[in-house]
Amino acid sequence: MTVDDADEGDERLVLVRYGELAIKGKNRSEFEKALARNIVSAAAAISPVEVERLRGRMVVHPKRRAERVARRLVDVFGIASLSVARRCSNDVDSIAELAERELTRALDEHTGPTPIPFRVRTRRSDKRHPLTSTEIDKLIADRVLPARADRLRVDLDHAELVLGIEVRERDAFVFAGRERGLGGLPVGTLGKAVCLLSGGIDSPVAAWMAMKRGCDVVFASFHSAPYIGEGSRRKIVQLVKRLGRWQPRSRVASIPFTAIQEAIRDSCPEGYRTVLYRRSMQRLATELAGREGAGCLVTGESLGQVASQTMENLTCIGAAAKLPVLRPLICFDKQETIDIARRLGTFEISNLPEPDCCTVFLPARPVIRGVLSRCLDAEARIPLTELEANAFEHMEVTDV
């Protein structure tokens, strides 16, 4: 029998702790409700769950597979840490009995060397309880240690196995492990953002970081057929599916960009091509944001990483947007971004040999210090308003 099979029908639950939500004052309830919704959504493919809100905690009640649900919830933004736990009344005898069971289970699953550095750690939110946290620690340790002296040794500072106890007004939670969450804010609590997703390494990481700050991210991609094949679009969908692990639902818009690029190639200064491409992308993404009810744009730009990302060029590009442009990676070096991308599982997808549309008609000598007035002069030579309206009209939107 697997651990997950063993969970069927038992009373195990997931005790969720959150960080920033606790300091949200009068708005805290709305953040908690959003977190509860995201928990239910994330767990749905594993088990139906019910979420009970306590002060400073949430208790997730899975119908089955508590361990798998807990592993899934580690990726829900807003959760600081969590534990698979059981609940009992808050009298010491009940706590001790449950502590025996949880510790036995933890030792049965332990495969490392013994004796294991061990301690009991109690958190007592009910200050009216007759025993202090330290007194409960000692009492429970005296109950569980004698029969396990060969497998456990007390180490208060460097414990590998921590038997956790949380004592509340009417009950208590007992657990033998704690997993760190991602922290941040629940997706959706800070509104929507449109991320310009290129298919490279940077923009998926920027999208993930925007999600961590509570943004529900909609994705805008740009496609230049026939210069760029269908493989590029499939790559974008793969990235969006992967990023969907961190938000309840995802939507991607594929915007045809060929006619705009050809017009810029044929009529504008060569060195300004990439800057002008990106200005057009900003305008189209702003239009998408208006349709989706989004309040900002998100890009993967990093200061000085490529020629189009100098301070002057970023100023020219950003001026085309009618919304705030968030650049989460602006002061990252490339390796920092790669390290995050590897952890997210987007790095391998981004490295697939499918070019993005910005590689089409690249200038031999791109401008380094663009001037906004020159961008405006160049754009006046071509019917950009008509071209962009046509691109937006033929945009394809997919729910992933």
N, C-alpha and C positions, 0 to 999 in steps of 0.2 A: 504494500500500500504506500502510495506517495504521500508527501506532506500535504499536498493540495487535496488528495482524496480524504485524508484524515480530517481535514477541516470541515467536510460536509456534515452539516447538522450540529456542529459544536457551537459554543458560545463565544468564540473568538471575535474580536472586533479590532478596528484600527483607531488608535488614539492619535489625533492630529493636533500638532502645535503650530501656531503661526506667530510671525514676528511683527512686521510693520503694521499689520492690521490692528494690533492692540493699541496703537497710538493715533488712531483715526478719529477719535472723539465722537462727535454726534453723527458722523458719517459711517461709523464702524459697522453698523448693522447692514448697510448696503454692500460693503465689501465682503462681509461674512456670507450674505446671501449669494453673491456672485461666486465665492469660493465653493460653497455647497453645490451650486449648479455645476460648476466645472468638475468637481469630484464625482458627481453622479454620471456626468458625460464620459469622463475618463475611464471609469470602472465598468461602463455598460457592456463592453465586449467580453468581460470576464465574469461579472456577476451583477445582478441588480443590488443596489445598496440603498439604505436609508441613512440620512445624515441628521444627527442630533447636535444641536448647538448648545454648548455650555459656555460659561464665561472663560475666555482665554483658551478654549479647546473646542474641537469638534470630535464627535464620536461617530465613526462610520461603521454601520452594521451591514456587512455583506451576507447574502443568503448562503454563500459558499465561497471557498477559495480565498480565505482571508489573507494568506501569505502572498498570493499573486496580486490581489487587489492592492496590498501595501506596496509591492514593488512598482506597480503602475502609478500609484499616487505620488511617488518620489518625483515624478516629472510634472506635477501640477504646480504652477507658479502660485505663490502665496503661502505654501507650506514650508515651515522652517525645519521641522523634524516630525517623525511619526514612529509609532511602536505598535506591533501586534500585541494585544493585551487581552486580559479577562477582567471582569468586573465582579465585585462582591460588596457586601455591606462593610461599613468602615470600623467595625469592632476588630480588635487585635486578633482574636482567634480566627475569624474569617479570613483576614489578611494573611495570617501565617499559613493556614491550610492551602490557600491559593498560591502562596509563594512556594510552598513545597512542590506543587504540581508544575508550576512554570519553570522552576529551577531544574526539576527532573527532566522536563522536556528539553530544555536548553542543553543539558549535559548529554542527553541521548544523541543530540545532533552535533555535538562538538567532536571534531576529529583531530584536533591539535594536541600538542604535548600537555601533560599535567605535572604538577598541580597548576590550576589556572588562577592567575591573579583575580581576586574577586572582592566585591563590596556590595553592600545594600545602600541605596540612596533614596531617601523619602522626601517628597515635596508635600507639604501640608497646607492646602489653601484654606481649610477650616481651622482657624486658630482656636476654636472652642473645644477642639478634640482634647481629651484628658492627657494625652502624651505628646511630647514635642517630637519633631522630626528625628532628632538624634536618639531619643529614647526608643522610637519605633525601629530605627536602624539596628540598634543593639539587640532589642528583643527578637526581631526576625532573624538576625544573624545567629543568635544563640539557639534558635529553633532549627535552622536549616543546616548549620555547619557540622555539628558533631557526627552525623551519619555520613558526611562526605569529606572528612578530613584528608583522605588520600587523594582527592581530586581537586580540592580548592585550597587556596591560601589567601588570607586577608591582605589586601594591598589598597589602601584608601586613595593613594595618589596615582597609581598606574594600573587600575583594574582593567582587565580585558573583558570580563563578564560582570555586568552591572545588573543587579536585580532592582528594578525600579518600582517605586510605589508612589502613587498620587492619591492623597487622602482628601476627599471633598466633604461637603456637609452631610450627605446621606449615604455615600458609598465610597468605594476606593477602586483604583485600577492597579493591576500588577502586571509587569512585563519584564522580559529578560533580553532586551535589545532596543536599540534606537538607531534609526536611519536618518541621515541628514537630507533635508529637502533642498529645493533650489531657492527658497525665499522669494523675494520680489512681491509683486501684486497680482491678484487674480486677473487673467486675461479678460478684457472687456470693461474693466472698472475705469479706465482712462479713455474710453472711446475707441474709435477706429483710426487706423493709419494705412496709407497705401505705400507699399514697399516696391521700389523699382528693382525687380529681380532679373539679374543679367545672366545667371547660369554660372558665374564665376565663384570664387571662394568667399568673397567678402560679403556680398549682399545677403546670402542666407544667414550668416552670423549676425548681421545688423538686424534682420527681421526677428531673429530669436531674442536679441537683446531688447528690442521694442516690446515683444510679448512679455518679457520679464518685468517690464515697467507698466504692465497692465493694458497694453494696446492689443486690440483685436486687429490682426493684420490681413489686409487684402493685397494680393500680389498683381503687379503690372509687369508684363513682359512684352518685348518688342521683337517682331519677326520680319526678316528681310528675304522673302522668297523672290526669285529662285536662287539668290546668292547663298542663302543659308537653308539647309534642308530640314526635313521634318524631325530628324534626330534631335535638333536643338529644342524643338517644342516638347518632345518627349522627356528630355532632360529636365526642363523646367517643371513639368508635372511631377517627375520623380522627386525633385527638391521640395516641391510644395507638399507632397505626400509625407515626406520625411519630417518636415517642419510641423505637419499636422499633429504630431505626437504632443505638441506643447500648447495647442489651442483646440477648442471643441470643434470648430469647423473652419474650412479654408476655401477661398475663392480666388481664381487666377484669371486675369484678362490677358488675352493675346492680341496685341495691336499691330496691324500691318504697317510696316515702316519703310518699305522699299521706295515708294514714290517720293517721300520726303528726303531720303538720303540721296536719291538721284538728282533731285532739284538742287540740293546743297552742293553736291559734287560739281554740277554743271555751271553754277552761277555764282558761287561764293569763294572767297579766298581759301586756298587749299589748307593753309596752316590752321584755319579756324574750324575745319570740318567737325572734329570731334566735339568741340565746345558747342557748336551749333546743333549737332545731333542731340546732345544732352539737354540743351535748352528746350528743344522741341519735345523731348521725352518728359521734361518737367511740366510743360503745359498740358500734355495729354494726360499725365498722371493726376494733375490738378482737376481736370475734367472728370476723370474716373472717381476721384475723391468726392466731388460734388454729387455724383450719382449714388455713391455708396454711403454718403453721410460721414465721410472721414474728415478729420480735422488737421491732418498733417501728412507730409511725405517722409519716407525713410529711405536712405541710400547707404551703400556700403563704402562711401568715399573715405579715404585716409589722406591726411595732408601730406603732399609731396610724394605719394607713392608712384604716380604716373604723371605724365605731362599735363593732363587735363585736371589734375588735382592740386595745382598750386593755389595759393591764396587768391590770386587775381582771377584765375579761371573759375574757381569755385564761386567767387562773387558774381561773375558773369552768368554762370549756370543757374545759381540760386535766384537771381533776379527775375528769371522767367516764371518762377512759381508764384502763385497767389496765396500760398499757405506756408506755414513754418516747415522747414526742411530739417529733420533730425538726422544727424550723422553719428551714430553710436561709436563708430570705429575711428573717428577723426584723428585721435592721437595714438592709435595702435601702430606698432610695426607689423610687418607681414607675418612674422613667426607667431606672434600673439594670436592673430586671427586664425592662422592654420591650426594652432593647438586647440582652439575652441571648436573649429570645424571638425577636427578629428573626433573630439568627444561627442559632438552632435550626430556624427555619422553622415554629414553633408560633404565632407572633403572628397571622398571617393566618387560621389556623384558629380561634384563640380569638376573633377579631373577627367571626366569622360571626354574623349576627343571630339567635341561638338562645339564649333565656334559660336560666339554670340554676334548680334548684329553690329556691334560697335567695331568689329574687325573689318567691316565692309568699307572700302574706299578710304583706308587709313591714309593720312597725309604723310609725306616723306619727312617733313619737318614741322611737327605740331607747334603751335604758338605756346609759349611758356607763360607769358604775362599778358593775357588777353585784356582788351579794353572794351567795356560795355558799348560804347558808342559805335565801335566798329562792328560789333555783333548786330546791333540794330540796323546799321547801314546795309550789312550783308543780307539780313532777313527781308529788308524792304525790296530787294531785287526779285524775290520769288513769291508766289501766291501761297504763303504758308498757312493763312487762315483757312483757305479752301482745302489744301492738302491735309491739314490736321483734322478738319471736320470730316473729311472723307474717311480718314484712318479710323476715327472714333466711331463712325457709323458702321464700319465693317469689323469692328472689334468682336472677338469671340470670348464669351465669359463662361467659365466652367467651375462648378462646385466640385471640389476634390475631397 
